[in-house]
Amino acid sequence: MTTLARRCFLLVLLAAPLAASAQGIDAVLTGTVTDAATGRPIADANVFIASSMMGTTTDADGRYRIPAVPLGTLRLYVSIVGYEPDYVDLFVRRPGTYTNDFVLAEAIVEIGEITVTSDNKKWKRQLEKFTRLFIGETPNAAQTEIVNAEVLDFEARGGDFRAHASEPLVIENRALGYRVTYFLKEFIATPNRTKYDGEPLFEELSASSPEEKALWKARRDSAFYGSFRHFMLAALNGRVEDQGFEIFSRPASGFGSSTRLQGSQRYPIRLDEILHDGETDDEKIIDFEGFVEIVYTQEEESQAYLDWTNQRRRPRFRTSMIRVENGPAVVDRKGDVLDPYGVTFYGYLAFERVADEVPKEYRPWN
């Protein structure tokens, strides 16, 4: 069976139970956005579901309405220039209207918090570093551009490299066919780790031809396959092996933030050892000790990944590790984790960055 034929067969296995459980079920999100100091409504504030294509702006009375929201976990995010952003994590379990009002405080920028340099060459070097760490170094990253890079400032202190954005970043991904508005809240890179906090809102670009549209579809499918969302959907449907995944337990040593991988030992693990029943049939709990290794056997590592890891060897199956850092994490039936930062990624899942992301609602079979 060819890879394409196998994928089509696996899609049927994965999509069927999901379609049956989610057909015709959605909710509506409404509310207001007001100024904390004056109580006046804030117009034109961005209100959206993080990592999705679903969003709107507030009207003159500060009201917003987002219809046709699929049930499950989501982060409802609010942002407008001049105010501190706000968000709420929701688990929408039943159809209906959910109201969430936001009160935003005016943003205060402390003098001296950001070091702005007049050295244009230095800023360009810092932008190149930020782009590698944030957008990524995959083939998709080569066709992805930060359109308004001038809103970025950088600072380097000791081994830390930080980025600050005075406005949302506008990112054009010509590899996958998306324009992404990224509301960056924090970016810190150290010699051993890169951490960024922010919320993306996706918008489809217009394809210049049917061929480009088909190419985008193929690349989006490729970005989905082997992703953490693909793995979680397979796990929730009991199709981990059918979907090409293998999972292993990896012991850890140390405690808290100093926890690290212990040696090279790994042990086969059952799915029910990491995924447990939640409060309702619509949710599960991810919880385990140490690390879990995820091997995706349908794709090999890219040469770009081997270059990124400075490894001179033949490509192997894509291998990643995950760890639950902040206690048990709740996941819904769509494979979305309630706390978007509840699971930390290593290996191939850490290699793929912003340039390889598709909206949370994207499915190859839709």
Salt bridges, closest charged atoms under 4 A:
ASP61 OD2 - ARG63 NH1 3.15
ASP89 OD1 - ARG75 NE 2.76
GLU155 OE1 - ARG157 NH2 3.10
GLU155 OE2 - HIS164 NE2 2.70
ASP160 OD2 - ARG162 NH2 3.72
GLU172 OE2 - ARG179 NH2 3.07
ASP197 OD1 - LYS185 NZ 3.73
GLU199 OE2 - ARG75 NH1 2.93
GLU204 OE2 - ARG220 NH1 2.96
GLU212 OE2 - ARG174 NH2 3.44
ASP221 OD2 - LYS217 NZ 2.74
ASP242 OD2 - ARG239 NH1 3.30
ASP272 OD1 - ARG270 NE 3.03
GLU273 OE2 - ARG270 NH1 3.55
ASP277 OD1 - LYS284 NZ 2.76
ASP282 OD1 - ARG333 NH1 3.69
GLU283 OE1 - ARG93 NH2 2.51
GLU293 OE1 - ARG250 NH1 2.48
GLU293 OE2 - ARG266 NH1 2.28
GLU299 OE2 - ARG7 NH2 2.29
GLU301 OE1 - ARG313 NH1 2.82
GLU325 OE2 - ARG193 NH2 2.96
GLU325 OE2 - ARG323 NH2 3.87
ASP332 OD2 - LYS334 NZ 2.90
ASP336 OD1 - ARG229 NH2 2.87
ASP336 OD2 - LYS334 NZ 3.71
ASP336 OD2 - LYS360 NZ 3.69
GLU352 OE2 - ARG318 NH1 3.75
